[in-house]
Amino acid sequence: MIVTEGEGCYQEKGKSTQAIKRGDVINIPESLEHWHEASSSVKMIHIAITNYKGEENVTWLKPVTDEEYLEVNKKQG
């Protein structure tokens, strides 16, 4: 994932959330459970490059809850 504009957060399952911003490149191995989002005050635009397996190019998991989103954004300031 290449962040081309703005700022946000990225978190891999079981690890701490990290702030991300324009210019950051995050290598996300296949099948790694993770999530990413824009901050609550600044939009984020990113490019995702993925490998296709037939017609499947991503496996969506459950959405981040409002509580999880607000908690992360409180910590990011």
All heavy atoms as a GROMACS GRO file, in nm:
protein
  613
    1MET      N    1   0.085  -0.116   0.000
    1MET     CA    2   0.000   0.000   0.000
    1MET      C    3   0.091   0.123   0.000
    1MET      O    4   0.188   0.130   0.075
    1MET     CB    5  -0.088  -0.002   0.125
    1MET     CG    6  -0.179   0.115   0.136
    1MET     SD    7  -0.298   0.102   0.272
    1MET     CE    8  -0.194   0.129   0.414
    2ILE      N    9   0.058   0.218  -0.085
    2ILE     CA   10   0.134   0.343  -0.096
    2ILE      C   11   0.039   0.457  -0.060
    2ILE      O   12  -0.063   0.476  -0.126
    2ILE     CB   13   0.188   0.364  -0.238
    2ILE    CG1   14   0.272   0.243  -0.281
    2ILE    CG2   15   0.267   0.493  -0.247
    2ILE    CD1   16   0.297   0.236  -0.430
    3VAL      N   17   0.071   0.530   0.046
    3VAL     CA   18  -0.012   0.644   0.086
    3VAL      C   19   0.029   0.763   0.000
    3VAL      O   20   0.144   0.808   0.006
    3VAL     CB   21   0.004   0.676   0.236
    3VAL    CG1   22  -0.085   0.792   0.276
    3VAL    CG2   23  -0.025   0.553   0.322
    4THR      N   24  -0.065   0.812  -0.081
    4THR     CA   25  -0.034   0.921  -0.174
    4THR      C   26  -0.082   1.057  -0.125
    4THR      O   27  -0.040   1.159  -0.178
    4THR     CB   28  -0.095   0.894  -0.312
    4THR    OG1   29  -0.237   0.882  -0.299
    4THR    CG2   30  -0.038   0.767  -0.374
    5GLU      N   31  -0.168   1.058  -0.025
    5GLU     CA   32  -0.221   1.185   0.027
    5GLU      C   33  -0.275   1.164   0.168
    5GLU      O   34  -0.328   1.058   0.200
    5GLU     CB   35  -0.334   1.234  -0.064
    5GLU     CG   36  -0.368   1.380  -0.052
    5GLU     CD   37  -0.255   1.470  -0.096
    5GLU    OE1   38  -0.194   1.444  -0.200
    5GLU    OE2   39  -0.226   1.568  -0.023
    6GLY      N   40  -0.258   1.262   0.253
    6GLY     CA   41  -0.321   1.261   0.385
    6GLY      C   42  -0.248   1.178   0.489
    6GLY      O   43  -0.129   1.153   0.481
    7GLU      N   44  -0.328   1.133   0.587
    7GLU     CA   45  -0.274   1.054   0.697
    7GLU      C   46  -0.381   0.962   0.754
    7GLU      O   47  -0.499   0.983   0.733
    7GLU     CB   48  -0.216   1.144   0.805
    7GLU     CG   49  -0.316   1.242   0.862
    7GLU     CD   50  -0.251   1.344   0.954
    7GLU    OE1   51  -0.156   1.411   0.912
    7GLU    OE2   52  -0.299   1.356   1.067
    8GLY      N   53  -0.335   0.861   0.826
    8GLY     CA   54  -0.427   0.764   0.883
    8GLY      C   55  -0.357   0.669   0.977
    8GLY      O   56  -0.254   0.703   1.036
    9CYS      N   57  -0.410   0.547   0.986
    9CYS     CA   58  -0.357   0.444   1.075
    9CYS      C   59  -0.354   0.311   1.004
    9CYS      O   60  -0.432   0.285   0.914
    9CYS     CB   61  -0.447   0.430   1.198
    9CYS     SG   62  -0.468   0.578   1.293
   10TYR      N   63  -0.264   0.225   1.049
   10TYR     CA   64  -0.250   0.089   0.998
   10TYR      C   65  -0.225  -0.001   1.118
   10TYR      O   66  -0.150   0.035   1.208
   10TYR     CB   67  -0.134   0.081   0.899
   10TYR     CG   68  -0.098  -0.060   0.860
   10TYR    CD1   69  -0.172  -0.127   0.762
   10TYR    CD2   70   0.007  -0.127   0.921
   10TYR    CE1   71  -0.140  -0.257   0.727
   10TYR    CE2   72   0.039  -0.256   0.885
   10TYR     CZ   73  -0.035  -0.321   0.788
   10TYR     OH   74  -0.003  -0.450   0.753
   11GLN      N   75  -0.288  -0.119   1.118
   11GLN     CA   76  -0.265  -0.212   1.228
   11GLN      C   77  -0.275  -0.355   1.178
   11GLN      O   78  -0.368  -0.391   1.106
   11GLN     CB   79  -0.366  -0.193   1.340
   11GLN     CG   80  -0.341  -0.284   1.459
   11GLN     CD   81  -0.437  -0.260   1.574
   11GLN    OE1   82  -0.547  -0.211   1.555
   11GLN    NE2   83  -0.393  -0.294   1.693
   12GLU      N   84  -0.175  -0.435   1.216
   12GLU     CA   85  -0.178  -0.578   1.191
   12GLU      C   86  -0.235  -0.646   1.316
   12GLU      O   87  -0.212  -0.599   1.428
   12GLU     CB   88  -0.038  -0.630   1.164
   12GLU     CG   89   0.022  -0.571   1.038
   12GLU     CD   90   0.167  -0.612   1.014
   12GLU    OE1   91   0.224  -0.687   1.097
   12GLU    OE2   92   0.223  -0.568   0.913
   13LYS      N   93  -0.309  -0.754   1.296
   13LYS     CA   94  -0.370  -0.823   1.408
   13LYS      C   95  -0.265  -0.860   1.512
   13LYS      O   96  -0.160  -0.914   1.481
   13LYS     CB   97  -0.441  -0.950   1.359
   13LYS     CG   98  -0.518  -1.020   1.468
   13LYS     CD   99  -0.600  -1.134   1.414
   13LYS     CE  100  -0.682  -1.193   1.528
   13LYS     NZ  101  -0.771  -1.297   1.478
   14GLY      N  102  -0.294  -0.822   1.638
   14GLY     CA  103  -0.204  -0.854   1.749
   14GLY      C  104  -0.091  -0.756   1.770
   14GLY      O  105  -0.011  -0.772   1.860
   15LYS      N  106  -0.081  -0.652   1.687
   15LYS     CA  107   0.025  -0.553   1.700
   15LYS      C  108  -0.034  -0.415   1.728
   15LYS      O  109  -0.154  -0.395   1.715
   15LYS     CB  110   0.110  -0.548   1.573
   15LYS     CG  111   0.187  -0.677   1.549
   15LYS     CD  112   0.284  -0.660   1.435
   15LYS     CE  113   0.365  -0.786   1.414
   15LYS     NZ  114   0.458  -0.772   1.302
   16SER      N  115   0.050  -0.321   1.763
   16SER     CA  116   0.007  -0.185   1.791
   16SER      C  117  -0.028  -0.112   1.662
   16SER      O  118   0.027  -0.140   1.556
   16SER     CB  119   0.118  -0.106   1.862
   16SER     OG  120   0.150  -0.167   1.983
   17THR      N  121  -0.118  -0.016   1.675
   17THR     CA  122  -0.155   0.070   1.563
   17THR      C  123  -0.040   0.165   1.533
   17THR      O  124   0.026   0.214   1.624
   17THR     CB  125  -0.280   0.153   1.599
   17THR    OG1  126  -0.384   0.063   1.638
   17THR    CG2  127  -0.327   0.236   1.482
   18GLN      N  128  -0.014   0.191   1.405
   18GLN     CA  129   0.089   0.287   1.368
   18GLN      C  130   0.029   0.395   1.279
   18GLN      O  131  -0.058   0.370   1.198
   18GLN     CB  132   0.207   0.218   1.299
   18GLN     CG  133   0.171   0.154   1.166
   18GLN     CD  134   0.288   0.079   1.106
   18GLN    OE1  135   0.342  -0.012   1.169
   18GLN    NE2  136   0.328   0.115   0.986
   19ALA      N  137   0.075   0.516   1.300
   19ALA     CA  138   0.032   0.628   1.215
   19ALA      C  139   0.097   0.613   1.079
   19ALA      O  140   0.212   0.570   1.067
   19ALA     CB  141   0.073   0.760   1.280
   20ILE      N  142   0.022   0.647   0.974
   20ILE     CA  143   0.076   0.647   0.838
   20ILE      C  144   0.044   0.781   0.773
   20ILE      O  145  -0.053   0.847   0.810
   20ILE     CB  146   0.021   0.529   0.754
   20ILE    CG1  147  -0.132   0.529   0.750
   20ILE    CG2  148   0.074   0.397   0.807
   20ILE    CD1  149  -0.192   0.419   0.662
   21LYS      N  150   0.129   0.820   0.678
   21LYS     CA  151   0.112   0.951   0.613
   21LYS      C  152   0.161   0.944   0.469
   21LYS      O  153   0.221   0.844   0.429
   21LYS     CB  154   0.186   1.058   0.691
   21LYS     CG  155   0.336   1.039   0.691
   21LYS     CD  156   0.406   1.140   0.776
   21LYS     CE  157   0.555   1.127   0.778
   21LYS     NZ  158   0.616   0.997   0.765
   22ARG      N  159   0.137   1.052   0.396
   22ARG     CA  160   0.179   1.062   0.257
   22ARG      C  161   0.326   1.020   0.241
   22ARG      O  162   0.412   1.062   0.319
   22ARG     CB  163   0.162   1.207   0.210
   22ARG     CG  164   0.200   1.226   0.067
   22ARG     CD  165   0.179   1.368   0.026
   22ARG     NE  166   0.206   1.381  -0.117
   22ARG     CZ  167   0.250   1.489  -0.174
   22ARG    NH1  168   0.272   1.598  -0.103
   22ARG    NH2  169   0.271   1.492  -0.302
   23GLY      N  170   0.350   0.935   0.144
   23GLY     CA  171   0.485   0.888   0.116
   23GLY      C  172   0.518   0.754   0.179
   23GLY      O  173   0.615   0.690   0.140
   24ASP      N  174   0.439   0.711   0.276
   24ASP     CA  175   0.465   0.582   0.340
   24ASP      C  176   0.429   0.467   0.246
   24ASP      O  177   0.330   0.473   0.172
   24ASP     CB  178   0.385   0.566   0.469
   24ASP     CG  179   0.438   0.653   0.583
   24ASP    OD1  180   0.551   0.705   0.571
   24ASP    OD2  181   0.366   0.668   0.683
   25VAL      N  182   0.511   0.362   0.250
   25VAL     CA  183   0.487   0.240   0.174
   25VAL      C  184   0.481   0.126   0.275
   25VAL      O  185   0.574   0.107   0.353
   25VAL     CB  186   0.599   0.215   0.071
   25VAL    CG1  187   0.577   0.083  -0.001
   25VAL    CG2  188   0.611   0.331  -0.027
   26ILE      N  189   0.369   0.054   0.275
   26ILE     CA  190   0.350  -0.055   0.370
   26ILE      C  191   0.339  -0.185   0.291
   26ILE      O  192   0.251  -0.199   0.206
   26ILE     CB  193   0.223  -0.034   0.456
   26ILE    CG1  194   0.235   0.096   0.537
   26ILE    CG2  195   0.203  -0.150   0.551
   26ILE    CD1  196   0.151   0.205   0.487
   27ASN      N  197   0.429  -0.279   0.318
   27ASN     CA  198   0.424  -0.411   0.255
   27ASN      C  199   0.336  -0.500   0.341
   27ASN      O  200   0.367  -0.524   0.458
   27ASN     CB  201   0.564  -0.470   0.241
   27ASN     CG  202   0.562  -0.605   0.174
   27ASN    OD1  203   0.474  -0.635   0.094
   27ASN    ND2  204   0.659  -0.687   0.206
   28ILE      N  205   0.227  -0.548   0.284
   28ILE     CA  206   0.132  -0.630   0.359
   28ILE      C  207   0.133  -0.770   0.297
   28ILE      O  208   0.079  -0.790   0.188
   28ILE     CB  209  -0.009  -0.570   0.353
   28ILE    CG1  210  -0.004  -0.423   0.399
   28ILE    CG2  211  -0.106  -0.652   0.438
   28ILE    CD1  212  -0.129  -0.344   0.366
   29PRO      N  213   0.196  -0.866   0.364
   29PRO     CA  214   0.201  -1.002   0.308
   29PRO      C  215   0.061  -1.061   0.286
   29PRO      O  216  -0.034  -1.028   0.358
   29PRO     CB  217   0.277  -1.081   0.415
   29PRO     CG  218   0.356  -0.979   0.490
   29PRO     CD  219   0.268  -0.856   0.490
   30GLU      N  220   0.050  -1.148   0.189
   30GLU     CA  221  -0.075  -1.216   0.158
   30GLU      C  222  -0.130  -1.286   0.282
   30GLU      O  223  -0.054  -1.343   0.362
   30GLU     CB  224  -0.050  -1.319   0.048
   30GLU     CG  225  -0.174  -1.387  -0.002
   30GLU     CD  226  -0.146  -1.482  -0.115
   30GLU    OE1  227  -0.034  -1.482  -0.168
   30GLU    OE2  228  -0.238  -1.557  -0.150
   31SER      N  229  -0.258  -1.276   0.304
   31SER     CA  230  -0.331  -1.341   0.413
   31SER      C  231  -0.303  -1.281   0.551
   31SER      O  232  -0.342  -1.338   0.652
   31SER     CB  233  -0.304  -1.492   0.417
   31SER     OG  234  -0.344  -1.551   0.295
   32LEU      N  235  -0.234  -1.168   0.558
   32LEU     CA  236  -0.210  -1.102   0.687
   32LEU      C  237  -0.333  -1.022   0.726
   32LEU      O  238  -0.375  -0.932   0.653
   32LEU     CB  239  -0.089  -1.010   0.679
   32LEU     CG  240  -0.059  -0.931   0.806
   32LEU    CD1  241  -0.015  -1.025   0.918
   32LEU    CD2  242   0.045  -0.826   0.780
   33GLU      N  243  -0.394  -1.056   0.838
   33GLU     CA  244  -0.511  -0.982   0.883
   33GLU      C  245  -0.468  -0.844   0.934
   33GLU      O  246  -0.382  -0.833   1.020
   33GLU     CB  247  -0.582  -1.059   0.994
   33GLU     CG  248  -0.718  -1.006   1.026
   33GLU     CD  249  -0.798  -1.096   1.118
   33GLU    OE1  250  -0.778  -1.219   1.117
   33GLU    OE2  251  -0.880  -1.040   1.193
   34HIS      N  252  -0.527  -0.741   0.875
   34HIS     CA  253  -0.489  -0.604   0.908
   34HIS      C  254  -0.606  -0.512   0.874
   34HIS      O  255  -0.704  -0.552   0.814
   34HIS     CB  256  -0.367  -0.561   0.827
   34HIS     CG  257  -0.400  -0.535   0.683
   34HIS    ND1  258  -0.420  -0.638   0.592
   34HIS    CD2  259  -0.424  -0.420   0.615
   34HIS    CE1  260  -0.451  -0.586   0.476
   34HIS    NE2  261  -0.454  -0.454   0.485
   35TRP      N  262  -0.593  -0.387   0.912
   35TRP     CA  263  -0.688  -0.284   0.871
   35TRP      C  264  -0.614  -0.152   0.857
   35TRP      O  265  -0.506  -0.133   0.912
   35TRP     CB  266  -0.806  -0.273   0.969
   35TRP     CG  267  -0.771  -0.232   1.108
   35TRP    CD1  268  -0.738  -0.316   1.212
   35TRP    CD2  269  -0.763  -0.099   1.161
   35TRP    NE1  270  -0.710  -0.244   1.325
   35TRP    CE2  271  -0.726  -0.110   1.297
   35TRP    CE3  272  -0.784   0.027   1.108
   35TRP    CZ2  273  -0.709   0.002   1.378
   35TRP    CZ3  274  -0.767   0.137   1.189
   35TRP    CH2  275  -0.731   0.124   1.322
   36HIS      N  276  -0.672  -0.062   0.779
   36HIS     CA  277  -0.617   0.072   0.764
   36HIS      C  278  -0.731   0.169   0.744
   36HIS      O  279  -0.840   0.130   0.700
   36HIS     CB  280  -0.515   0.078   0.649
   36HIS     CG  281  -0.567   0.031   0.518
   36HIS    ND1  282  -0.565  -0.104   0.483
   36HIS    CD2  283  -0.620   0.096   0.413
   36HIS    CE1  284  -0.614  -0.116   0.361
   36HIS    NE2  285  -0.650   0.004   0.317
   37GLU      N  286  -0.707   0.294   0.781
   37GLU     CA  287  -0.812   0.396   0.776
   37GLU      C  288  -0.751   0.534   0.764
   37GLU      O  289  -0.636   0.555   0.798
   37GLU     CB  290  -0.898   0.390   0.902
   37GLU     CG  291  -0.818   0.430   1.027
   37GLU     CD  292  -0.898   0.426   1.156
   37GLU    OE1  293  -1.007   0.369   1.158
   37GLU    OE2  294  -0.849   0.482   1.255
   38ALA      N  295  -0.833   0.628   0.720
   38ALA     CA  296  -0.797   0.769   0.726
   38ALA      C  297  -0.815   0.817   0.869
   38ALA      O  298  -0.888   0.756   0.948
   38ALA     CB  299  -0.887   0.850   0.632
   39SER      N  300  -0.751   0.926   0.905
   39SER     CA  301  -0.773   0.985   1.037
   39SER      C  302  -0.912   1.049   1.039
   39SER      O  303  -0.974   1.067   0.935
   39SER     CB  304  -0.665   1.089   1.070
   39SER     OG  305  -0.689   1.208   0.998
   40SER      N  306  -0.959   1.084   1.156
   40SER     CA  307  -1.092   1.145   1.166
   40SER      C  308  -1.092   1.290   1.118
   40SER      O  309  -1.198   1.345   1.090
   40SER     CB  310  -1.142   1.138   1.310
   40SER     OG  311  -1.054   1.207   1.396
   41SER      N  312  -0.974   1.350   1.101
   41SER     CA  313  -0.969   1.491   1.063
   41SER      C  314  -0.904   1.516   0.926
   41SER      O  315  -0.914   1.626   0.874
   41SER     CB  316  -0.895   1.571   1.169
   41SER     OG  317  -0.763   1.522   1.184
   42VAL      N  318  -0.837   1.415   0.870
   42VAL     CA  319  -0.768   1.432   0.743
   42VAL      C  320  -0.796   1.310   0.654
   42VAL      O  321  -0.784   1.198   0.700
   42VAL     CB  322  -0.614   1.444   0.764
   42VAL    CG1  323  -0.541   1.460   0.632
   42VAL    CG2  324  -0.580   1.557   0.858
   43LYS      N  325  -0.832   1.335   0.529
   43LYS     CA  326  -0.856   1.222   0.438
   43LYS      C  327  -0.725   1.151   0.407
   43LYS      O  328  -0.616   1.206   0.428
   43LYS     CB  329  -0.921   1.270   0.310
   43LYS     CG  330  -0.828   1.354   0.222
   43LYS     CD  331  -0.897   1.398   0.096
   43LYS     CE  332  -0.800   1.482   0.012
   43LYS     NZ  333  -0.860   1.529  -0.110
   44MET      N  334  -0.737   1.029   0.358
   44MET     CA  335  -0.620   0.953   0.315
   44MET      C  336  -0.652   0.889   0.180
   44MET      O  337  -0.759   0.832   0.162
   44MET     CB  338  -0.582   0.844   0.414
   44MET     CG  339  -0.459   0.765   0.372
   44MET     SD  340  -0.416   0.628   0.480
   44MET     CE  341  -0.544   0.510   0.443
   45ILE      N  342  -0.560   0.902   0.088
   45ILE     CA  343  -0.571   0.836  -0.042
   45ILE      C  344  -0.453   0.741  -0.054
   45ILE      O  345  -0.340   0.776  -0.018
   45ILE     CB  346  -0.569   0.940  -0.156
   45ILE    CG1  347  -0.686   1.038  -0.140
   45ILE    CG2  348  -0.573   0.871  -0.292
   45ILE    CD1  349  -0.679   1.157  -0.234
   46HIS      N  350  -0.479   0.620  -0.100
   46HIS     CA  351  -0.371   0.524  -0.114
   46HIS      C  352  -0.388   0.439  -0.239
   46HIS      O  353  -0.498   0.430  -0.295
   46HIS     CB  354  -0.362   0.434   0.010
   46HIS     CG  355  -0.478   0.340   0.025
   46HIS    ND1  356  -0.599   0.380   0.075
   46HIS    CD2  357  -0.491   0.209  -0.006
   46HIS    CE1  358  -0.682   0.277   0.077
   46HIS    NE2  359  -0.620   0.172   0.028
   47ILE      N  360  -0.279   0.379  -0.280
   47ILE     CA  361  -0.278   0.284  -0.391
   47ILE      C  362  -0.250   0.147  -0.330
   47ILE      O  363  -0.156   0.131  -0.252
   47ILE     CB  364  -0.166   0.318  -0.492
   47ILE    CG1  365  -0.192   0.456  -0.554
   47ILE    CG2  366  -0.157   0.210  -0.600
   47ILE    CD1  367  -0.074   0.508  -0.634
   48ALA      N  368  -0.334   0.050  -0.364
   48ALA     CA  369  -0.313  -0.088  -0.319
   48ALA      C  370  -0.277  -0.173  -0.439
   48ALA      O  371  -0.348  -0.172  -0.540
   48ALA     CB  372  -0.438  -0.141  -0.250
   49ILE      N  373  -0.167  -0.245  -0.429
   49ILE     CA  374  -0.122  -0.334  -0.536
   49ILE      C  375  -0.137  -0.475  -0.483
   49ILE      O  376  -0.084  -0.508  -0.377
   49ILE     CB  377   0.024  -0.304  -0.576
   49ILE    CG1  378   0.036  -0.158  -0.620
   49ILE    CG2  379   0.071  -0.400  -0.684
   49ILE    CD1  380   0.177  -0.108  -0.634
   50THR      N  381  -0.210  -0.558  -0.556
   50THR     CA  382  -0.240  -0.691  -0.505
   50THR      C  383  -0.224  -0.796  -0.615
   50THR      O  384  -0.229  -0.764  -0.734
   50THR     CB  385  -0.384  -0.696  -0.448
   50THR    OG1  386  -0.410  -0.824  -0.394
   50THR    CG2  387  -0.489  -0.664  -0.552
   51ASN      N  388  -0.203  -0.919  -0.573
   51ASN     CA  389  -0.199  -1.032  -0.666
   51ASN      C  390  -0.340  -1.089  -0.678
   51ASN      O  391  -0.412  -1.100  -0.580
   51ASN     CB  392  -0.106  -1.141  -0.614
   51ASN     CG  393   0.038  -1.098  -0.612
   51ASN    OD1  394   0.083  -1.030  -0.703
   51ASN    ND2  395   0.110  -1.137  -0.509
   52TYR      N  396  -0.378  -1.126  -0.797
   52TYR     CA  397  -0.508  -1.189  -0.819
   52TYR      C  398  -0.495  -1.340  -0.811
   52TYR      O  399  -0.395  -1.397  -0.851
   52TYR     CB  400  -0.562  -1.153  -0.958
   52TYR     CG  401  -0.626  -1.018  -0.963
   52TYR    CD1  402  -0.551  -0.903  -0.982
   52TYR    CD2  403  -0.763  -1.005  -0.950
   52TYR    CE1  404  -0.610  -0.779  -0.988
   52TYR    CE2  405  -0.824  -0.881  -0.955
   52TYR     CZ  406  -0.747  -0.769  -0.974
   52TYR     OH  407  -0.807  -0.647  -0.980
   53LYS      N  408  -0.598  -1.403  -0.757
   53LYS     CA  409  -0.608  -1.548  -0.757
   53LYS      C  410  -0.742  -1.578  -0.823
   53LYS      O  411  -0.846  -1.571  -0.758
   53LYS     CB  412  -0.603  -1.601  -0.615
   53LYS     CG  413  -0.595  -1.750  -0.603
   53LYS     CD  414  -0.583  -1.789  -0.458
   53LYS     CE  415  -0.534  -1.931  -0.443
   53LYS     NZ  416  -0.518  -1.966  -0.302
   54GLY      N  417  -0.742  -1.601  -0.952
   54GLY     CA  418  -0.868  -1.613  -1.026
   54GLY      C  419  -0.936  -1.477  -1.026
   54GLY      O  420  -0.876  -1.376  -1.060
   55GLU      N  421  -1.061  -1.474  -0.987
   55GLU     CA  422  -1.135  -1.348  -0.978
   55GLU      C  423  -1.126  -1.285  -0.839
   55GLU      O  424  -1.176  -1.176  -0.816
   55GLU     CB  425  -1.283  -1.372  -1.014
   55GLU     CG  426  -1.303  -1.408  -1.160
   55GLU     CD  427  -1.260  -1.296  -1.254
   55GLU    OE1  428  -1.294  -1.179  -1.228
   55GLU    OE2  429  -1.190  -1.327  -1.354
   56GLU      N  430  -1.065  -1.354  -0.744
   56GLU     CA  431  -1.056  -1.303  -0.606
   56GLU      C  432  -0.927  -1.224  -0.588
   56GLU      O  433  -0.818  -1.275  -0.609
   56GLU     CB  434  -1.058  -1.421  -0.508
   56GLU     CG  435  -1.053  -1.379  -0.364
   56GLU     CD  436  -1.050  -1.498  -0.269
   56GLU    OE1  437  -1.086  -1.608  -0.310
   56GLU    OE2  438  -1.010  -1.477  -0.154
   57ASN      N  439  -0.941  -1.095  -0.548
   57ASN     CA  440  -0.821  -1.016  -0.525
   57ASN      C  441  -0.810  -0.964  -0.382
   57ASN      O  442  -0.709  -0.908  -0.345
   57ASN     CB  443  -0.811  -0.900  -0.624
   57ASN     CG  444  -0.920  -0.797  -0.601
   57ASN    OD1  445  -1.016  -0.822  -0.531
   57ASN    ND2  446  -0.905  -0.681  -0.662
   58VAL      N  447  -0.913  -0.984  -0.302
   58VAL     CA  448  -0.908  -0.941  -0.163
   58VAL      C  449  -1.014  -1.018  -0.084
   58VAL      O  450  -1.117  -1.055  -0.138
   58VAL     CB  451  -0.931  -0.788  -0.150
   58VAL    CG1  452  -1.072  -0.749  -0.189
   58VAL    CG2  453  -0.898  -0.738  -0.011
   59THR      N  454  -0.986  -1.041   0.043
   59THR     CA  455  -1.083  -1.103   0.132
   59THR      C  456  -1.119  -1.000   0.238
   59THR      O  457  -1.035  -0.965   0.321
   59THR     CB  458  -1.026  -1.230   0.200
   59THR    OG1  459  -0.986  -1.322   0.098
   59THR    CG2  460  -1.128  -1.294   0.292
   60TRP      N  461  -1.241  -0.949   0.232
   60TRP     CA  462  -1.284  -0.848   0.328
   60TRP      C  463  -1.327  -0.915   0.458
   60TRP      O  464  -1.399  -1.014   0.456
   60TRP     CB  465  -1.400  -0.765   0.272
   60TRP     CG  466  -1.360  -0.686   0.153
   60TRP    CD1  467  -1.389  -0.714   0.023
   60TRP    CD2  468  -1.281  -0.567   0.152
   60TRP    NE1  469  -1.332  -0.620  -0.059
   60TRP    CE2  470  -1.267  -0.528   0.017
   60TRP    CE3  471  -1.222  -0.489   0.250
   60TRP    CZ2  472  -1.196  -0.415  -0.022
   60TRP    CZ3  473  -1.151  -0.376   0.211
   60TRP    CH2  474  -1.139  -0.340   0.078
   61LEU      N  475  -1.283  -0.862   0.569
   61LEU     CA  476  -1.322  -0.913   0.701
   61LEU      C  477  -1.424  -0.818   0.760
   61LEU      O  478  -1.477  -0.731   0.692
   61LEU     CB  479  -1.197  -0.927   0.789
   61LEU     CG  480  -1.088  -1.016   0.729
   61LEU    CD1  481  -0.963  -1.012   0.815
   61LEU    CD2  482  -1.137  -1.159   0.712
   62LYS      N  483  -1.448  -0.829   0.889
   62LYS     CA  484  -1.548  -0.742   0.952
   62LYS      C  485  -1.500  -0.598   0.955
   62LYS      O  486  -1.380  -0.572   0.968
   62LYS     CB  487  -1.581  -0.791   1.094
   62LYS     CG  488  -1.469  -0.771   1.194
   62LYS     CD  489  -1.511  -0.815   1.333
   62LYS     CE  490  -1.404  -0.785   1.435
   62LYS     NZ  491  -1.382  -0.648   1.465
   63PRO      N  492  -1.593  -0.502   0.942
   63PRO     CA  493  -1.554  -0.361   0.948
   63PRO      C  494  -1.506  -0.322   1.088
   63PRO      O  495  -1.545  -0.384   1.187
   63PRO     CB  496  -1.682  -0.285   0.914
   63PRO     CG  497  -1.783  -0.387   0.873
   63PRO     CD  498  -1.733  -0.521   0.915
   64VAL      N  499  -1.422  -0.222   1.094
   64VAL     CA  500  -1.381  -0.165   1.223
   64VAL      C  501  -1.505  -0.098   1.284
   64VAL      O  502  -1.579  -0.029   1.214
   64VAL     CB  503  -1.268  -0.062   1.202
   64VAL    CG1  504  -1.233   0.010   1.330
   64VAL    CG2  505  -1.145  -0.129   1.143
   65THR      N  506  -1.527  -0.120   1.412
   65THR     CA  507  -1.644  -0.059   1.476
   65THR      C  508  -1.620   0.090   1.499
   65THR      O  509  -1.506   0.138   1.498
   65THR     CB  510  -1.674  -0.124   1.613
   65THR    OG1  511  -1.565  -0.095   1.702
   65THR    CG2  512  -1.693  -0.275   1.601
   66ASP      N  513  -1.728   0.165   1.522
   66ASP     CA  514  -1.716   0.307   1.553
   66ASP      C  515  -1.630   0.328   1.677
   66ASP      O  516  -1.548   0.419   1.682
   66ASP     CB  517  -1.854   0.370   1.575
   66ASP     CG  518  -1.935   0.381   1.446
   66ASP    OD1  519  -1.876   0.372   1.337
   66ASP    OD2  520  -2.057   0.399   1.456
   67GLU      N  521  -1.648   0.241   1.777
   67GLU     CA  522  -1.570   0.252   1.901
   67GLU      C  523  -1.421   0.233   1.874
   67GLU      O  524  -1.337   0.306   1.927
   67GLU     CB  525  -1.620   0.152   2.006
   67GLU     CG  526  -1.758   0.179   2.058
   67GLU     CD  527  -1.871   0.135   1.964
   67GLU    OE1  528  -1.848   0.053   1.872
   67GLU    OE2  529  -1.983   0.186   1.980
   68GLU      N  530  -1.386   0.133   1.794
   68GLU     CA  531  -1.245   0.108   1.761
   68GLU      C  532  -1.186   0.228   1.685
   68GLU      O  533  -1.075   0.272   1.714
   68GLU     CB  534  -1.232  -0.018   1.675
   68GLU     CG  535  -1.261  -0.147   1.752
   68GLU     CD  536  -1.276  -0.268   1.661
   68GLU    OE1  537  -1.331  -0.255   1.549
   68GLU    OE2  538  -1.233  -0.377   1.704
   69TYR      N  539  -1.262   0.280   1.590
   69TYR     CA  540  -1.216   0.394   1.510
   69TYR      C  541  -1.192   0.516   1.600
   69TYR      O  542  -1.087   0.581   1.591
   69TYR     CB  543  -1.321   0.426   1.403
   69TYR     CG  544  -1.285   0.543   1.314
   69TYR    CD1  545  -1.197   0.526   1.209
   69TYR    CD2  546  -1.338   0.669   1.335
   69TYR    CE1  547  -1.162   0.631   1.126
   69TYR    CE2  548  -1.305   0.775   1.253
   69TYR     CZ  549  -1.218   0.756   1.150
   69TYR     OH  550  -1.184   0.861   1.068
   70LEU      N  551  -1.288   0.546   1.687
   70LEU     CA  552  -1.273   0.662   1.776
   70LEU      C  553  -1.158   0.646   1.873
   70LEU      O  554  -1.085   0.740   1.901
   70LEU     CB  555  -1.405   0.687   1.850
   70LEU     CG  556  -1.521   0.732   1.761
   70LEU    CD1  557  -1.652   0.734   1.842
   70LEU    CD2  558  -1.495   0.869   1.700
   71GLU      N  559  -1.139   0.525   1.926
   71GLU     CA  560  -1.029   0.498   2.020
   71GLU      C  561  -0.894   0.521   1.954
   71GLU      O  562  -0.805   0.586   2.009
   71GLU     CB  563  -1.039   0.356   2.074
   71GLU     CG  564  -0.933   0.322   2.177
   71GLU     CD  565  -0.941   0.407   2.304
   71GLU    OE1  566  -1.052   0.452   2.340
   71GLU    OE2  567  -0.835   0.427   2.368
   72VAL      N  568  -0.876   0.471   1.833
   72VAL     CA  569  -0.748   0.488   1.761
   72VAL      C  570  -0.725   0.636   1.733
   72VAL      O  571  -0.614   0.687   1.750
   72VAL     CB  572  -0.747   0.406   1.631
   72VAL    CG1  573  -0.631   0.446   1.542
   72VAL    CG2  574  -0.739   0.258   1.664
   73ASN      N  575  -0.828   0.708   1.690
   73ASN     CA  576  -0.811   0.849   1.658
   73ASN      C  577  -0.785   0.935   1.781
   73ASN      O  578  -0.716   1.036   1.772
   73ASN     CB  579  -0.931   0.900   1.578
   73ASN     CG  580  -0.916   0.866   1.432
   73ASN    OD1  581  -0.846   0.937   1.360
   73ASN    ND2  582  -0.975   0.757   1.389
   74LYS      N  583  -0.834   0.894   1.897
   74LYS     CA  584  -0.800   0.965   2.022
   74LYS      C  585  -0.652   0.954   2.049
   74LYS      O  586  -0.586   1.050   2.085
   74LYS     CB  587  -0.876   0.905   2.141
   74LYS     CG  588  -1.011   0.964   2.165
   74LYS     CD  589  -1.067   0.934   2.302
   74LYS     CE  590  -1.064   0.788   2.338
   74LYS     NZ  591  -1.141   0.753   2.457
   75LYS      N  592  -0.596   0.834   2.028
   75LYS     CA  593  -0.453   0.810   2.054
   75LYS      C  594  -0.365   0.883   1.954
   75LYS      O  595  -0.256   0.926   1.989
   75LYS     CB  596  -0.424   0.659   2.046
   75LYS     CG  597  -0.484   0.580   2.159
   75LYS     CD  598  -0.455   0.433   2.142
   75LYS     CE  599  -0.525   0.351   2.248
   75LYS     NZ  600  -0.508   0.208   2.226
   76GLN      N  601  -0.411   0.897   1.828
   76GLN     CA  602  -0.331   0.961   1.725
   76GLN      C  603  -0.332   1.114   1.739
   76GLN      O  604  -0.248   1.181   1.683
   76GLN     CB  605  -0.380   0.922   1.586
   76GLN     CG  606  -0.369   0.773   1.556
   76GLN     CD  607  -0.226   0.722   1.561
   76GLN    OE1  608  -0.134   0.787   1.518
   76GLN    NE2  609  -0.209   0.604   1.615
   77GLY      N  610  -0.429   1.166   1.812
   77GLY     CA  611  -0.436   1.310   1.836
   77GLY      C  612  -0.494   1.378   1.722
   77GLY      O  613  -0.506   1.477   1.677
   0.00000   0.00000   0.00000
